[in-house]
Amino acid sequence: MIRSQLAASSTLSRLRRIAASALTPKRDHPTTTSLNRLAAVAQQISAARMAADATAASPDAAVSQRTQQPMLASQRARLQQDQSSESSDQSTPRRTMSGFFPLGYKEAAAQWWTSISSPAAERNVLSMIPYLKEATAGSNSSLLSANSGDPFGQRIWRSSMVALSGKNRALNEYSVERVGEPVDDTLVMLHGYGAGLGFFYKNFEGLSRVEGWKLYALDMLGMGNSSRPPFKVHAKDAPGKIAEAESFFVDSLEEWRKVKKIEKFTLLGHSLGGYLAVSYALKYPGHLNKLILASPVGIPEDPFAVNAAMPEPENSTMAAEFTQDQESITTPEANGNTKASGGDKNTLFNAKGKPEETGKPQRRPLPPWLVWLWDANVSPFSLVRAAGPLGPRLVSGWTSRRFNHLPPEEAQALHTYSYTLFRQRGSGEYALPYLLAPGAFARSPVINRIQNVGRQVVRPATETAPEVRETGFPIVLMYGDKDWMDVSGGFAAEEKIKARALQALLHGTPEEKRRENGSAKVVIVQRAGHHLYLDNPDEFNEILRKELEETREWGKRQRALGQS
């Protein structure tokens, strides 16, 4: 028995050495070599783990227990030291990966081997939405005559791939419409970096309660379950690279709009989706009624991010995306002092310092290996793909904290959905370092462009008519009260938007003054972090329903004026 324990202890020590080597990047190795090395490490870890399990379960262990000689004092001391070290590792998160990646090796390998397809995982998540019925042939007529039990009116959903021009270009679309009602307005929802439309599953039912609206959620090109064409940037200068990376996404959104024949719509973007929503509004003016930015990335300016001659940013609040415990954010009364730290109970990314007193994540030094991977354009999803059967275990390090405030069956469905997205072929994810510097600071900060949103030329001047410009539209910036995004950037953006609206009222033409509709406001969602739409969906949905109702009333007034 003791010989088996010694063998297992030796194997566990070997596992720790392998894991440590995997976390130490080699700066002089190219990206491909690094990924190959990670794959080899994953195989070594899997083989070592299997050897440890086989040793512990071997029938020879019982035989050796009966026949072995008494241990020497030195052997006994060594065994006790190993056991003490392992016990210390378990109680100290900094010394072990098991606290950060809770899914076991066997469970991870089983998920990797039996994992369902990404569309199937998406459907499993969407099946948890109450009341909404999937549209089938003749759905409208059958639903009109049947009692669906929906207290907010009969609603149906559809899912499809919308083909775009070019090779391997299509957007995954999910839509909800109210049966028997005319569609006066349209809401389009964009997810964040590496995510998918299924993450909005807590919002589709709540937002589709508003009469007269049709809702669309899209997977951005190269992400989610949309097609994944190769991502390439041909520009040599920094502004050109930024423009190409933004166009990869916003051009496909504009083409989708034309395919669906939508003239005007309200656009909601979360995180990177919010950044790209601003880029869309600037490049393709004249199509938005309202812009809603939910915890948008890239608003404040960091001089290290915008100046290529300076080193990359050295600290950021972005670590909270991986370390924040959502349960402590959404139910702080059940977690004692975790409220003060924003629910951050992990030390992998943490720097030593004073405890936080504001309840907001603090800026922390970025680990050198993270900066190296970012600049080398090695996405976190590359690591998941390279890890093979350990991929689900790596993903569990994020999903176990991100979804732990949800019922177990929903958390499991979202974990599976996340893994099926993360393991897909890389595409749009490679745009990240062109748009954002390490720490999620924009190369082209939104704060320097936000005042021009809703102020672009819609129709150039001709010999017989002057140019026509947009006359503004409402912009809503939403943040969680425990958000790791800097809300001060949102307040600064609000001031710039309001100043531009005042300038338009003072210096615009009489017609422009009459049509002026520019405004801005910052809204804070309580008991929520960066994923505010999922942390506190009830409050998030209530805020958005009011925004949709206001937009609909404004549209009615505009149509009435147009008819008079």
C-alpha positions, 0 to 999 in steps of 0.5 A, a space after each residue: 500500500 505504501 509503495 503504491 502511495 510512494 509511486 502515486 506521490 512521485 507521479 503527482 510531483 511529475 504532474 506538477 513539474 509538467 504543469 509548471 513548465 506549461 505555464 512558463 512561456 518561451 519568448 524565443 519560440 514562434 507561435 506554432 512551436 508554442 502550440 505544439 509544445 502545449 499539445 505535447 504537454 497535454 499528452 504528457 499530463 494525460 499519460 501521467 495521470 492515467 499512470 497514477 490512477 493505474 498504480 493506485 488501482 493495481 491489484 499488486 498494491 494489496 499483495 505488496 501491503 502483505 509482503 513489504 518490509 517495514 519502512 526505514 525512518 528516512 522513507 517514512 519521513 519522505 512520505 510524510 513530507 510529500 503528504 504534508 506538501 500535498 495538503 499544503 498545496 490543497 489549502 494554498 490556491 497559488 500552489 495548485 491548479 485544481 482550485 482554478 480548474 475544478 473539472 477533473 482530468 477524467 471528467 475533462 477527457 470524457 467531455 472531450 470524447 463525447 462532446 456534442 456539436 456546437 449547434 446542438 449545445 446552442 439549442 440546449 441553452 435556448 431550450 431553457 427559455 420559457 414561453 417562446 415556441 420554435 417556429 415550424 411550418 404553419 406556426 403562425 396560424 396554429 399558434 393564433 388558434 391555440 392557447 400557448 400559455 404565454 402571459 405576454 402574448 404568443 411569441 415564436 423564435 427561429 434560428 438560421 444561417 444567413 448567407 453573405 457574399 464571398 466564400 465561407 461567410 454566413 451569420 448565425 441568427 436567432 430571432 423572436 417575433 410576436 405572433 399576429 402583431 405588426 413589426 414597427 421596430 427592430 432590436 439587434 443584439 451583438 455578443 462579446 469577444 469569443 462568446 455567442 448569442 446563446 449567452 443572451 438566453 436570459 434576455 430573449 423572453 424578457 425583451 420580447 414582451 414589448 409590443 411592436 418589436 422583433 428581436 434578432 441576436 447574431 453571432 459575429 462573423 468568425 465567432 459563435 456558430 457563424 462561419 469562420 473564414 480566415 482572418 487576415 490583415 494586409 495593412 502595414 500602418 496601425 490605423 490601417 490595421 485597426 480599420 481592417 480588423 473593425 471592417 471584418 465584423 461591421 461589413 458583415 453586419 451591414 450586409 446582413 442588414 441589407 439581406 434582411 431589408 431592415 432600414 432602421 434598428 436599435 443596436 445593443 452590443 456587449 463588451 467587444 460587441 459594444 466597441 464594434 457597434 460604435 464602429 458600425 455607427 460611424 462607418 454606416 450612418 443613417 440606420 440606427 434609432 438608438 445605440 445601447 452599449 452594455 459594459 463596452 470595451 475600449 472607451 477610455 484612452 491609455 497612452 501605452 495602448 495608442 502609441 506604438 513607440 511606448 511599451 504595452 500597458 502594464 496593469 489592468 482590471 481585466 484579470 477580474 474577468 477570470 477571477 471574479 466569482 459571480 455568486 458573490 456578486 449577485 448574492 453578496 449577503 451570502 459571501 461575507 467579505 467577498 463583497 469588498 473584493 468584487 468576489 475575487 477569491 483566486 490568486 493566479 492573476 492577483 498581485 499583492 496589495 491592500 484589500 479593495 474597499 470600493 467593491 470594484 476590481 482594481 488595476 493589477 499588473 499584467 502577468 508577463 506571460 499574458 502580455 507575451 501571448 497577447 502580442 504573439 496573437 495566441 488567443 486563449 481559445 488556441 490553448 483550449 484547442 491545443 490542450 486536446 482532452 484537457 480543453 474542457 478542464 481549461 474552460 472550467 476555470 472560467 465557466 465555474 466562476 462565470 456561471 456559478 450563480 445559476 442553477 446547476 443544469 443551466 451552468 452545465 449547459 453553458 459550460 458545454 456551450 462555451 467549450 463547443 465554441 472555444 474549440 472551433 477553428 480560429 477566425 475572428 478571435 485573431 482580430 483582438 490584438 489589432 483592436 485592443 492592447 493587453 489589458 483590453 485597452 483600445 488601440 483607437 479609443 472610443 472616447 476620441 470618436 464617440 462624439 461623432 456617432 449619430 453626426 455623420 453625413 447621410 447624403 452628400 451635397 449636390 448642385 441642387 441640395 445641401 448635404 444631409 447629416 444625422 441629427 443624433 440618436 440616444 446612446 445608453 451606456 450600461 455597467 454593472 456595479 461590480 464591473 471591471 470595465 471602467 465606468 468613468 469612461 462611460 461618464 466621460 463619453 456621456 459628457 462628450 455626447 451631450 456637448 455635441 448635442 448642445 453644439 448642434 442645437 446652437 449652430 445647426 440649421 432650423 431643420 436640424 434643430 427640429 430633428 435633433 435627437 441626440 442624448 446620452 446617459 449612464 445606467 448602473 445595474 445593481 448586483 452585476 459585473 461585466 456580464 450584467 445581462 446574465 448577472 442580473 437579467 431582471 433589472 437589465 431586461 426592465 431597463 431595456 424594456 423602458 428604452 424600447 418603449 421610449 424608442 417606439 413612442 419616438 418612432 410613432 411621433 416621427 411617422 406621424 410628423 412624416 404623414 402630416 
